[in-house]
Amino acid sequence: MNRIEEQLSDALQEKMTKLKTYIEELGSLAVGYSGGVDSSFLLAVAHEVLGDKAIAVTAVDASVPERELNEAKTFCKERGIRQIICNVNPFTEEGYRNNSPDRCYFCKRGIFSEIKRIAGENEIKYVAEGSNMDDLGDYRPGLRAIEELGIKSPLRENGLFKSDIRNISKVMGLPTWSKPAYACLASRFVYGEEITKEKLHMIDQAEQFLIENGFFEERVRMHGNLARIEVPEKDISRLAEDDMRKAIYSKFKDIGFMFVTVDMCGYRLGSMNATLKK
């Protein structure tokens, strides 16, 4: 047991031991790396266990903000992890363009098919993604594509929850331990609304403006020409302050939104899934 693991609780030590053994037995691994909390943790552990036999593959399309890509690049560079960046085009799939309830399935299938191809070219035997146990509690059609393609899910398969990953990441000194949860920009659309590169760019600009103004947990949901802003309940009052309200409204109008609203329920993950029939 190394110094870092000695700082963990017995339960987390056991999970880390199981995870490392699991990864070691794979022998070589390409991690589908987005730069988020989960995939950063998985990549760091895989690199610690496998060294150069662990690589990061980052898929880029119009739904990936530049800030996320830059953070992913920095993470790999600082740790000496080989990163391969590939471009994908989910717009070839009608189910993605029309934002069907299975949109994430089509997107994940395209991304991980490409990552599998890249892994094969680099003589890497397995491909992994970073979902955790909490992802089993929401509507996640992308997991179906993961299963169909035979992609490994080491964090789920070894019983790690988001809180476990954040706690271990903090002890490991990973900068992502406190990073807000992030989902691709395509998740900001109401189901059935056409997704276009122009609309994705509008959302990216709007969310970047909120981040630059100190709202680090935020979502801009698009309903036609209406932007619905979600921030944590504690931040709603600051969002509504006169100067801030006027600045946001002006910026969003310049971006192309006709109407700008604030969700009074506050920020929550997967709010668009509320429109799906149970």
LINDA-V588814 format. One record per run of one state. SS is the DSSP state (2 for helix, 1 for strand, 0 for the rest). FROM is the first residue (numbers start at 1). LEN is the number of residues. Records with the same first field share a line. If there is no record, write none. Layout:
# LINDA-V588814
SS: FROM-LEN + FROM-LEN
This chain:
# LINDA-V588814
0: 1-2 + 7-3 + 27-2 + 33-4 + 61-5 + 80-3 + 88-2 + 93-1 + 98-5 + 122-4 + 129-4 + 138-4 + 149-3 + 153-1 + 158-4 + 173-2 + 179-6 + 190-7 + 213-5 + 224-2 + 232-1 + 240-2 + 256-3 + 263-8 + 276-3
2: 3-4 + 10-17 + 37-17 + 66-14 + 90-3 + 94-4 + 103-19 + 133-5 + 142-7 + 154-4 + 162-11 + 175-4 + 185-4 + 197-16 + 233-7 + 242-14 + 271-5
1: 29-4 + 54-7 + 83-5 + 126-3 + 152-1 + 189-1 + 218-6 + 226-6 + 259-4
